[in-house]
């Protein structure tokens, strides 16, 4: 009897600790996103456009409507090129890396917002080819975070691919129902920022 009570208490404590750790990682993500957001505005103020990285391995090739980059490999490119990290260096000395970084290769922006087994933790940046608008995204762990997409229903400026498909659409459906339907159908755990919010 005593052993079963101890086992029950330890499982409750373990679950509470895991949720507390997830909330702490989410707080780190939100802070990092806000720092990136500020650096992007400082860059815009100095250059009249948002940064457009040119590296084809750290980001998608800039030949379509959007350039998409991720925090894989610390936002860097083994092939060189103008990376987001180098463009933002005057405003953000070190680029954030997700506390649970699970991106496994470059050009996997869609794995941050997708649902399902292939979903990954990391940061994503998508900018219009002319530097006029952007999206920043990350995936939150805690299902109760009030800033998640399922509560906030963020609008995507750049859409869900490099062609700008579904630009201006909601990232996800509201958990409570109602609201506008989403053609992107992102995870409700998404946290997004753009040049308009």
GUDOKE-501760 format. One record per residue (C-alpha): x, y, z. Coordinates in nm, 4 decimals. Layout:
% residues N
[[X; Y; Z]]
...
END
This chain:
% residues 197
[[0.0000; 0.0000; 0.0000]]
[[0.2752; 0.2436; 0.0949]]
[[0.4682; 0.1594; -0.2218]]
[[0.1650; 0.2255; -0.4411]]
[[0.1069; 0.5625; -0.2730]]
[[0.4720; 0.6578; -0.3237]]
[[0.4487; 0.5481; -0.6894]]
[[0.1343; 0.7559; -0.7417]]
[[0.2875; 1.0639; -0.5780]]
[[0.6081; 1.0337; -0.7797]]
[[0.4152; 1.0083; -1.1083]]
[[0.2146; 1.3211; -1.0192]]
[[0.5317; 1.5113; -0.9274]]
[[0.7088; 1.3933; -1.2450]]
[[0.4196; 1.5078; -1.4655]]
[[0.4125; 1.8471; -1.2922]]
[[0.7886; 1.8868; -1.3393]]
[[0.7665; 1.8006; -1.7107]]
[[0.4922; 2.0602; -1.7635]]
[[0.6937; 2.3194; -1.5682]]
[[0.9984; 2.2510; -1.7886]]
[[0.7849; 2.2826; -2.1033]]
[[0.6506; 2.6180; -1.9810]]
[[1.0051; 2.7383; -1.9086]]
[[1.1175; 2.6402; -2.2614]]
[[0.8127; 2.8186; -2.4049]]
[[0.9040; 3.1330; -2.2101]]
[[1.2541; 3.1140; -2.3647]]
[[1.0990; 3.0759; -2.7114]]
[[0.8691; 3.3757; -2.6679]]
[[1.1552; 3.5912; -2.5388]]
[[1.3783; 3.4839; -2.8299]]
[[1.1031; 3.5570; -3.0823]]
[[1.0527; 3.9039; -2.9336]]
[[1.4292; 3.9721; -2.9598]]
[[1.4295; 3.8600; -3.3246]]
[[1.1211; 4.0733; -3.3893]]
[[1.2966; 4.3826; -3.2473]]
[[1.6145; 4.3162; -3.4448]]
[[1.4099; 4.2882; -3.7651]]
[[1.2503; 4.6272; -3.6970]]
[[1.5911; 4.7852; -3.6312]]
[[1.7173; 4.6371; -3.9577]]
[[1.4129; 4.7725; -4.1415]]
[[1.4630; 5.1165; -3.9895]]
[[1.8239; 5.1239; -4.1114]]
[[1.7706; 4.9631; -4.4547]]
[[1.4108; 5.0292; -4.5613]]
[[1.3422; 4.6565; -4.6006]]
[[1.3540; 4.3379; -4.3965]]
[[1.6652; 4.1193; -4.4318]]
[[1.6829; 3.8910; -4.7351]]
[[1.9426; 3.6198; -4.6737]]
[[2.1078; 3.4877; -4.9889]]
[[2.2391; 3.1551; -4.8683]]
[[2.0796; 2.8647; -5.0493]]
[[2.1645; 2.6057; -4.7844]]
[[2.0585; 2.7899; -4.4689]]
[[1.7520; 2.9231; -4.6478]]
[[1.5496; 2.8415; -4.9539]]
[[1.6867; 2.9837; -5.2761]]
[[1.5546; 3.3366; -5.3378]]
[[1.3953; 3.2610; -5.6753]]
[[1.0266; 3.2527; -5.5791]]
[[0.8039; 3.4884; -5.3790]]
[[0.9520; 3.4164; -5.0352]]
[[1.2813; 3.3198; -4.8745]]
[[1.2425; 3.0790; -4.5803]]
[[1.5126; 3.0198; -4.3172]]
[[1.5287; 2.8089; -4.0024]]
[[1.7365; 2.7990; -3.6858]]
[[1.8963; 2.4695; -3.7896]]
[[2.2757; 2.4825; -3.7504]]
[[2.2454; 2.8092; -3.5545]]
[[2.0947; 2.9887; -3.8588]]
[[2.4271; 2.9425; -4.0352]]
[[2.5187; 2.8036; -4.3739]]
[[2.8055; 2.5621; -4.4259]]
[[2.8256; 2.6878; -4.7862]]
[[2.8664; 3.0525; -4.6900]]
[[2.6493; 3.3298; -4.8271]]
[[2.4668; 3.6127; -4.6559]]
[[2.2853; 3.4523; -4.3645]]
[[2.0146; 3.5978; -4.1435]]
[[2.2649; 3.5839; -3.8566]]
[[2.5148; 3.8016; -4.0438]]
[[2.2485; 4.0516; -4.1529]]
[[2.1105; 4.0921; -3.7997]]
[[2.4510; 4.0905; -3.6228]]
[[2.4519; 4.4695; -3.5582]]
[[2.1158; 4.4413; -3.3788]]
[[2.1296; 4.0888; -3.2332]]
[[2.4798; 3.9668; -3.1420]]
[[2.3796; 3.5996; -3.1234]]
[[2.0893; 3.4272; -3.2918]]
[[1.8562; 3.2210; -3.0729]]
[[1.8484; 2.8433; -3.0898]]
[[1.5374; 2.6619; -2.9734]]
[[1.5848; 2.5002; -2.6285]]
[[1.4634; 2.1679; -2.7698]]
[[1.5948; 2.2224; -3.1263]]
[[1.4799; 1.9187; -3.3282]]
[[1.5209; 2.0505; -3.6832]]
[[1.7487; 1.8020; -3.8565]]
[[1.8312; 1.9781; -4.1817]]
[[1.8087; 2.3117; -4.3617]]
[[1.5000; 2.4258; -4.5513]]
[[1.2511; 2.2595; -4.3158]]
[[1.0399; 2.5655; -4.2340]]
[[0.7191; 2.3669; -4.2851]]
[[0.8108; 2.1156; -4.0121]]
[[0.7817; 2.3901; -3.7493]]
[[0.4136; 2.4589; -3.8135]]
[[0.2936; 2.1197; -3.9370]]
[[0.0879; 1.8692; -3.7411]]
[[0.1916; 1.5059; -3.7050]]
[[0.4934; 1.2905; -3.6405]]
[[0.7304; 1.4942; -3.8599]]
[[0.6782; 1.8128; -3.6519]]
[[0.9944; 1.9768; -3.5167]]
[[1.0951; 2.2449; -3.2673]]
[[1.2912; 2.5420; -3.3973]]
[[1.2504; 2.8959; -3.5293]]
[[1.1484; 2.9939; -3.8812]]
[[1.1733; 3.3175; -4.0786]]
[[0.9949; 3.3782; -4.4083]]
[[1.0419; 3.7073; -4.5929]]
[[0.8921; 3.8353; -4.9158]]
[[1.1502; 3.8493; -5.1935]]
[[1.1311; 4.2324; -5.1990]]
[[1.1835; 4.2574; -4.8198]]
[[0.8451; 4.4185; -4.7528]]
[[0.6959; 4.1726; -4.5005]]
[[0.7839; 3.8648; -4.2969]]
[[0.6618; 3.5902; -4.0664]]
[[0.8496; 3.4516; -3.7641]]
[[0.7274; 3.1200; -3.6258]]
[[0.8030; 2.8692; -3.3522]]
[[0.6210; 2.5754; -3.1961]]
[[0.5226; 2.5895; -2.8274]]
[[0.5228; 2.2793; -2.6071]]
[[0.2705; 2.3652; -2.3371]]
[[-0.0865; 2.2986; -2.4477]]
[[-0.2117; 2.5635; -2.2063]]
[[-0.0052; 2.8571; -2.3308]]
[[-0.2433; 3.1519; -2.3914]]
[[-0.0281; 3.2801; -2.6823]]
[[-0.0729; 2.9660; -2.8949]]
[[-0.2352; 2.9922; -3.2361]]
[[-0.5418; 2.7960; -3.1267]]
[[-0.6313; 3.0919; -2.9012]]
[[-0.4838; 3.3856; -3.0940]]
[[-0.5456; 3.2691; -3.4566]]
[[-0.2456; 3.4493; -3.6082]]
[[-0.2521; 3.5697; -3.9701]]
[[0.0315; 3.4615; -4.2006]]
[[0.1884; 3.7400; -4.4064]]
[[0.3874; 3.5031; -4.6289]]
[[0.1743; 3.1878; -4.6439]]
[[0.2895; 2.8328; -4.6072]]
[[0.5409; 2.7951; -4.8911]]
[[0.7942; 2.9933; -5.0933]]
[[0.5282; 3.0800; -5.3515]]
[[0.3230; 3.2694; -5.0917]]
[[0.0337; 3.0217; -5.1066]]
[[-0.2313; 3.1169; -4.8486]]
[[-0.0646; 3.4502; -4.7623]]
[[-0.3111; 3.6532; -4.5557]]
[[-0.4777; 3.3378; -4.4246]]
[[-0.5037; 3.2285; -4.0614]]
[[-0.2246; 2.9954; -3.9534]]
[[-0.4651; 2.7642; -3.7691]]
[[-0.8258; 2.7078; -3.6639]]
[[-0.9480; 2.8459; -3.3311]]
[[-0.9723; 2.5762; -3.0618]]
[[-1.3081; 2.7138; -2.9513]]
[[-1.4535; 2.6794; -3.3006]]
[[-1.5913; 2.9675; -3.4985]]
[[-1.3627; 3.2230; -3.6510]]
[[-1.2252; 3.1986; -4.0006]]
[[-1.1247; 2.8591; -4.1413]]
[[-0.7557; 2.8019; -4.2107]]
[[-0.6216; 2.6697; -4.5396]]
[[-0.2748; 2.6395; -4.3836]]
[[-0.4061; 2.4226; -4.0972]]
[[-0.0981; 2.4711; -3.8769]]
[[-0.0610; 2.3261; -3.5299]]
[[-0.2558; 2.5077; -3.2618]]
[[0.0713; 2.5192; -3.0653]]
[[0.2195; 2.7686; -3.3144]]
[[0.3440; 3.1093; -3.1973]]
[[0.3830; 3.3640; -3.4774]]
[[0.4961; 3.7230; -3.5194]]
[[0.4996; 3.9347; -3.8344]]
[[0.5749; 4.2890; -3.9414]]
[[0.2181; 4.3878; -3.8499]]
[[0.2051; 4.2486; -3.4923]]
END
